[in-house]
Amino acid sequence: MFFIDSDSCVILFAHPKPDKNMFSSKTAVIRRRSKTPGVMITQYIVDIPEGKSTPDVQSKPIPVTIKEASKNPSDFRKLLRRSKVEEKAEGETDERFWDAMLDADRKDYERICTEFGVADLHLILKKLEEKKKTRVQNKCKDGAIPYDKEATEKLSIKSAGRTNDFNIKGLMQKGNGLERVDGKVNLLDTELNLVDEDVTLLSTEIKLSNVDFVIKIQDLKAPERDDALFACVLTHPLPKITWMGKGSTLEDGEKYSITVSDHKLIHRLLIRDCNQLDKGIYSAVAGITSCSAWLVVQDPGVHFICGLSDVNAFINETAELTCKLSSEDCEGAWFRDGKKISPDDTFRVTKDGAIHKLVITRCEEEHSGKYRFEVDRRKTEAMINVQDPPRFNPEDLSALTEPVTVKVGHNAIFKLHFVGHEPIKIKWYREGEELLEDNNTKIEKSASHSRLLLSRCQRKDTGEIKIRLKNEHGCIEAISQLIVLAFPGPPAPPKVVSAYNECINISWALPSNTGGSRILGYILEKRKKGSNLWTVVNAMDEIIKEKNYAVKDVVAGMEYEFRVTAINLSGVGEFSNPSEFVFARDPKKPPGKVTSLKVTETSYSHLVLTWTKPEVKPGIQDEAKGYYVDIRPAECTEWSRCNSTLIITTSFTVKGLKSMDMYWVRVIATNDGGESAPEELANYVLAMPSPVRPKFTNHKMKSFMVVRAGNSVRITVNFEASPRPYIMWLKDNGPVTKRITISNSDGSSQLLIPSSERSDTGIYSIMVKNLAGQETFSTEVRVTDDPKPPGPVELEENVPGTVTVTWEPSPDEKRDDRLHYAVSKLDSTKRTWTIVADRLFNNKITVCNIMHGREYLFRVYAKNDMGISAPSESPTYGTEKKKGKFVVSVPTRKDCDLRCAPTFIVPLKLHTAPKGYECYMSCAVKGNPKPRITWYRNHISLNTNTNYYISDTCGVCSMLILRVGPKDMGEYTITAENALGRAECSTVLSVRE
């Protein structure tokens, strides 16, 4: 059932009249706006079936006036006709009525209509709109611009829970648009005007004042302790209504829950946990309208306080179902799968007050099923599932939980009986890992028991042993412990506590590996120095209980070493390593101070000390056994020891120094009697080598080099100097440009021009200087390219038999002082060109031996350190003799376009280089004009990286990595680009350790 209405008061009925059956518990009334302006859709079904939709209109309904809805459609049409006839039967024909309406505020419209006896307010408002429009047009014809105070007011209404504000100041509607005219309002030829807004606003206000209930609250019956819910549906949205209960206003809280739907039409009151005090009349108040209903709280009678719960029972064991009623005076009946249960030896029914029990004394598989208990037309149900999971024999389980202790190499056995529904999966585990059968592991399985045999157990087999049984009804586990006892491990080497002529005191520590059991005692042995025979210090039947012993069976002056072994439940373990040799003599006196302490060598990271051993003075100071060296930086106050073991020699190298730091050094002599007083250097030591005047070490350095423009220039200089020198590079006695990269390290310096230009030509000098002196070296670098050909060639005969050849200089002559020329000639009697002159530094040459009657051609070439240019050819010189015809056939040259985009003739290959070795990559490229070459590693340009040596000679592009490391791995790409195109080639470098 759906209704569609609009603000124009047209109502379309899909049913003659709604009745109470339409508003059942599964229906509701929901009002929402249509997409068509002024149309509201009333929906009486909460959930619209799939594929269905509410009816809607395509355009706004035509306004008509209806006083009362008719059940008969013919009566509805009569009412429509009657409204037209009665239009002028009212008092609206009185001019005083219209004057009052035109000058009145909209809130007074209803009062004026009542005074003049006008009933159809909506029709009057439409006519009032037309009269206001006519008045405005008449004023405009008189040349006046009307000002309507109501047009500048801010109109605010509240409709369907939201507020619409209209603020119109200084706007004019013309046609369908808005224009501003000097801050005044001109409402001419409008389709939507303020009068229409007044009608809509007033109509909305009238609706809000007439809110009614579409569905009222209904009488409810609720069982005691249950919740009760009242609900109502309004004709218009309201954010809140008032709920009353037995004459009091109800508030939202723990007892009452008051809610409203999102569209503000459905309001609900929930009464929680109803009791007899909650029964009575409840009301819903919406404005001046209200509705009421009774709440009746019913006594629930006998009910279940605690119902049955599902039970999982084991076969041959007891199962029990229990429930509790609200009354102790009730008798009930038990059912299994719908059949009543009679008590017998298997089923036992008991009642203890309000608690009723059903006990199955010995469960079988057929006892599984659904059980029900009924009382006073109430029931509760539960399932009993009789299972037969694996179960251990209690005696075997108790025995298994006891740890099993065996010695290394012996066997361990675990056995356990069980029962359960077959099949049963059996798995054994050790420390969480499943055991599988092998040479040392045997597993026996049967329907009633399982046995695990671990042969030749080792110490590593110690740990948790677990058996796991599983069938379709469940699983069970049992855990035991396996302890494998081994011989104890060797203790640490014994230490000499003290030594005397008649006794040597020895101590040692507990072995780290006790073999899994406690240590019972120790056996101590001694051996004289130079002997291979070990002798037991203590008797075999008297093991040493403590971890120290006083050895008295010694000879004064002899030197001994000792070793010890531990004994546990498995037996005697391994012997420890021997102790240090010790003399059987009374304690010594500490040695004296070392003498002649001095530094013999220094560097940036180490220094070398030498000294003389201290003098022996009987009874005062004994001989030194060894030495310790201490060091401390000048800014510190604490000494640190350089050697952890004694130095026997009288020299030592101290390493790990910081360059140019100052250090204090001392030496201490020691023996069994103690340490001597320290001997310290008089002055601090500076961590730097002895001064060395700078000297260049690579004797094959070039003093002159020629580089093709575009290639890189790399000058590497190796030197020796101490202390570290100051290094400076110069070009033509001036500073180098920022394009040039200088890299300095210990003993070398490098100058790199990534991409050379002709302006880089010059003399590059390096100066290496320190406090011991300085050294310089210079290299002339000439950056050039293939020379351009000379200009036009002219021939002149000044002396018979000779020809003077002159030519215009090459454009490169001014930029290259090493550019020179070569001249060749072609005799008409010969077919080959011959060189006339070479290394000409001028632009003129006289050629002799010119024969009369022959024709000659001359070519002039420009040459430099990089190559030779194309020739410039002279006109033909000389004529043939009249005796015969001699024709010189000179091949004609056709000019062709030799330009082409770059292409790689020989691509890069994959490379795998050992770490620390060099790697050489090369490829061949062609292109005219000569392409520009760029190398990349992982898309990062390498042309300016000093770690890579890059060259391009006659189209052969190469790159050298001197020492390959992990950082050099990756993808290497070379690009060649000129004006006609771009080519690219890639490879991958892998570095192996």
Secondary structure, DSSP 8 states (H G I E B T S, - for coil): -EEEEETT--EEESSS---GGGS-TTEEEEEEE-SSTTEEEEEEESS--TT------SS-------SS--SSHHHHHHHHHHHHHGGGSSGGG-HHHHHHHHHS-GGGHHHHHHHTT---HHHHHHHHHHHHHHHHHHHHHTT-----GGGGSEEEEEETTEEEEEE--S-EEEBTEEE-BTTB----SBSS-HHHHHHHHHHHHHHHTT--EEE----EEEETTS-EEEEEEESS--S--EEEETTEE--SSSSEEEEE-TTS-EEEEEE-S--GGG-EEEEEEETTEEEEEEEEEE---S-EEE----EEEETTS-EEEEEEES-SS---EEEETTEE----SSEEEEEETTEEEEEESS--GGG-EEEEEEETTEEEEEEEEEE---EE-HHHHHHHTS-EEEETT--EEEEEEEE-SS--EEEEEETTEE---SSSEEEEE-SSEEEEEE-S--GGG-EEEEEEEEETTEEEEEEEEEEEE---------EEEEE-SS-EEEE----S--TTS---EEEEEEEETT----EESS-TTS-B-SSEEEE----TT-EEEEEEEEEETTEEEEE------EESS---------EEEEEEEE-SSEEEEEEE----BTTTB----EEEEEEEETT----EES-SS-B-SSEEEEE---TT-EEEEEEEEEETTEE---EE-SS-EESS---EEEEE--TT--SEEEEETTS-EEEEEEEEEES--EEEEEETTEE--TTSEEEEETTEEEEEESS--GGG-EEEEEEEEETTEEEEEEEEEEEE-S------EEEE-SSTT-EEEEE---TTTTT-TT-EEEEEEEETT-SSEEEEEEEE-SSEEEE----TT--EEEEEEEE-SS-B---EE---B----TTS---------------EEEEEEE----EEEETTS-EEEEEEEEEES--EEEEEETTEE-TT-TTEEEEEETTEEEEEESS--GGG-EEEEEEEEETTEEEEEEEEEEEE-
